[in-house]
Amino acid sequence: MVTEADVAAVFLEHAQWRLTKDYLPKIVRCIEMLSEEEIWARPNECSNSIGNILLHLCGNVRQWIVHGIGRERDLRNRSEEFAERGPIPKDVLLDRLETVLHEADSVLENVRYERILDGRTIQGFDETVLTAVFHVVEHFAQHLGQVIYITKAVKNIDLNFFPMDDRGRRTVK
């Protein structure tokens, strides 16, 4: 019989896996391919650079999980994430992202299943622990897609994250 604890555990473990084992390595692979100039390039003033996206992801994960769920101090200055023009070196950007994901991972490891529907106010939104985690994973995935798209456009390569056979079925690398 499946219990509420089982469902909460699977949800939290999957969120942790997505952020640290799936999404992060894809970002690392993209960043390693790009120069500092490419990481901080903006196609226009209405768009963000990959550097800005990474700073934004750090701010979002920290605010929603580390602060919002883990109750640590809120250090975020969201407008600075987008105002930065760099170059912050790519190893520094990746270190910041890995650090905040490690902090978030620690918070999620300590969430007790009976607390998953507890209320939180984050960025002025009324959330639960579950919806806050869902927001972060979804938000991270959207920006990961931007990083992948920009990398593919700049480098003119297929990153081959999801190899397919001739019949359109996913293959294992």
N, C-alpha and C positions, 0 to 999 in steps of 0.2 A: 504494500500500500504506500502510495506517495503521500508524504506529509508536507505541511507548510514549510518546515525547516528544509526539506529536500529541495523544494522549488526555490526558496531563497538562496540556498547554497549554490545550486546550479546557475542561477541568474548572476550572482556575484562572481563566481569563478569564471563564467563565460565573459563577463565584462572585463575582468582582470586580464584574461587571456587575449581578448580582442585588443585592448590597449597596449599591452606590453609584448606580446608574442606575435601578434599579427600586424597591427598598425605601425608600431615603432620601427621594426626592421625594414618596413617598406619606406618609411621616411628616411631612415639612415641610408638605405641604398640610393635613394634619390639625391640626398645631400652630398654623399661621397662622389657622385658623378659631376656635380656642379662646381663652378668656381665661385669665389666670394662675390664677384661682380654679378654672376647669374642669379645667385641667391638673393641679392638685394635689388635686382632690376624690377622696375614697375613698367608694365606696358603703357600705362597712362595714370593720371592723377586720381582716377576713380577706382583704381585697382591696387591690390596689395602685392608686395613681394613675398617670396617664400620666407624670407627672414621675418617679416611682419606676421605671417601666418603662424610660424613656430612660436613667436613671442605670445601671440594671441592664444594658442593652444595651452601654453604654460599657464597663462593667466586664468583661462577658463577652467582647466583641471584643478588648479590650486583653489580657486574661489568656490567651485561647486562641490568638490570632494573633500579636499584637505580642510578648507574653512567650513563649508556648508554642512558636511556630514561629520567631519572629524573635530569640528569646533576649534580649530586653530585660528590664530589671528588672520584677518583678511588684509593681505598686502597688495592687492591688485590696484593698478592704475590703468584701466582699460584704454584710455585715450593714448597713453604712451606706447602701447603695443602697436598702434597704427601710425603714430607720428615718427617713430624711429626710422632713420634712413640708413643706419649702419655705416660701415660694415662692422657688425659684431661677428667675429670669426666663427666659421661653421662648427668647429669643435666646441666652442663655448655654447652656441645655440643647442647643439645636441646634448651637451652635458646638462644644461638647464632642463631640457625636455625629459631626459632620462631621470634626473633628480626628482622632478615633480611627479613623474609616473611612479617612481619608487615610493614616494610619500603617499600617493593615492592608493597604491597597492597595499601599503601598511594599514591605511584607514579601512579599506574594504575587507581586509583579512579579519578585522576586529568588529565588523558589524554583526550583531547577533540577529538571528532571523526574526525574533519577535519585535525588533526595532525597525524592520524594513519599511513599515508604513508610518513611522513617526514623522511628524510634520517638521519642515524646515522652511525658513524664509531665506531665499538666495537671490540676490540682485533684485529684490523687491517682489519676487514671485513666490507664491505659496506652493511648496513642493512636498513630496515625501522623499525618504531616502531612496526608494526604488526609482521614482521619477527623476531625481537628480542624477543618479547613476546612468539611467537611460539617456537623459539629455547629454551627458558628457560623451558617452560612446557614440551616439548619433552625430553630435557636433564634431567630434574628432574625425569621424569617417568622412563627413562632408569636406572638411579641410584637407584631409589626406587625399581625397580625389582631386582637389585643386593642385596640390603639390605634385601628384603623379602627372596630371595633365600638363602643367608647366614644364616639368622635366622632359616629358615626351616631346613637347613642342620645341624646346630649346635644343635637345640632343638628337631629335629625329630618330628615335629608337623605340622599339617595343620592349618594355621592361619585363615582359613575359612572366608576370606574377601569377597568371592563370593559364598555363599551357593547355591547349586543346588539340585533340586528334583531328583527323580529316573529317570525321563525322560530327564535330562540334561538341564532343564529350571532353570533360576536364580530365587531364592526365596528371599523374604524379611526377614531380621532377626528380 
